[in-house]
Amino acid sequence: MMATALDLHSLEQYCETLYNPSSQTSRIQVESLLNYHFPTFSFSSTSSSAAAAAADDDTLLKGHSPSINTPIESALFCRSLLENTKNPFALMFATSRLKNLVEDHFTTFTAPEQLGLQPQCAPFYHKGTSTALRHHHQAGMA
């Protein structure tokens, strides 16, 4: 399940499954896959307690895509997702993950990297959150 690269459509599907799972097992699997491709490089990961309980400390620190080796690389991958998707679940995931990375590692980024991480995230966040909430509301009404 840990593919070396994911296309945009697959990432969007995984993000949708994360926020709207068909089962707890599918959510944990997708969460693990997204953690692999978008590592936080910290113990205060956004992973669930069930997923975290299943992983040991080495997995939390080293269980990530070989193409992402630093927090800035993961943050830039999040930014790329933000810039290329219109999917509300992918927008919400990327914004949340980018927020975690910046909060946990901001002081380790160089000044140019810090400036590069200042995309106008507010529109992405508000658009993603409002659309996702609308989808959840519509699903509840069906």
N, C-alpha and C positions, 0 to 999 in steps of 0.2 A: 504494500500500500504506500510505501514511502518512495514515490517516484522522484527522479532527480530534478525534473522540471515540470511545471504545471502551466497550462494555457489559461488565459483569462476566463474563459467560460467555465473551466473546471474549478478555478478558485471561487468564482461566484457561486457555483453549486455547493461547494463545501461550506462557504460562509452561510448560505441559506440553511443548509442542514444543521450548522452549529446553532443558529438562532431559532430554527423551526424543525427540530428533529422528529423523526418518526418513532424513535425509541431512544432510551438512555444509552444503549450500546452504540448506536450509530452516531450519537452526539460525541461520545467519548472517542470513537475512532476518528471522526473528522477533527475534533479538537487536537488530538495527537498529531494528525497530519499537518494541520495548520501551525502547531507549535514547532514542528520539524522545519517547515518552510519559512516561518516567521519567528525565529527564536528570540527570546527576551534577554538571554544571557544573565538571568538573575533567578534567585529562589522565590521571589515574589511574583511568579508567573501568574497569568490569568487562567491557568488550568484549574479544572474542578478538583475538589478534594478526592474524588474517586480516581481520577486520572493521576493526580499527584501521589496518591497512596500506592498506585501500581508502579510508579517509577522511583528509582533510587537516585541519590545525589549525582552520580556520574551521568545518568541519562539526562537529568535536568540541565547539566552544564555542557555535555558533549553530544547529545542526541539531536543534532540539527543538520540541515542540508550542508554538504561540503561547499556549496557555492556561497554560503553566508557564513563569514568567519568572525565578524565583529558587530557590535551593536549598531554602528553607523550603516553597515551594509544592510542589516535587517530594517533599519529605519528608512533607508532609501528605497528598499523593496516595498515597504508600506506606502511610501509617497508615490511610487510608480503605480501601485494599485489604485490609490486615490485619484490619480490623474487619468487613469484609463478605464475606469468602470463607472457605470451608472446604476449598478445594482445596489439597492439600499442596504442589503445585508453585508456586502463586501465593503461598502463605504463605512458602515458602522464598525465592522471588524478592524479595518485598516486604521481608522481614527483611534479606536481604543488601544490597539497594539502600539501605534506610534506614540500615543500619550504615555503608555507604560515605559516604552524605551526612553523617551525624553526624561521622564521623571526619575528613572533609575540610573541613567547613564549620561545625563547632560554634561556634567563636569568632565567627562572623559573625551568629549568631542572637541575638536579644534574649533577656533572661532569661525573659520569659513564653513565648517561642517554645521555648526550651530545655525549660521545664517541660512544655509541650504535647507535646513529642516523647518524653515518658517514659511511653508506654503500657506496659503489662505485656507486653513483647515476648517474654519467655522462654516463656510458654505457647504463643504462636503458633509460635515457632521450634521448640520441642521437638515439638509436635504435627505441624507440617509436615515436619520432618526425619524423624521416626520413620515417618510414613505414607509419605513418598516412598521411604525405604529399604525399607519393606515391599513397595511396588509394584515396585521394581527387583528385589528378591529373588524375588518371585512370578513376574515376567516371565522371570527367568533359569531358574526351575524348570519353566516351561511347555514 
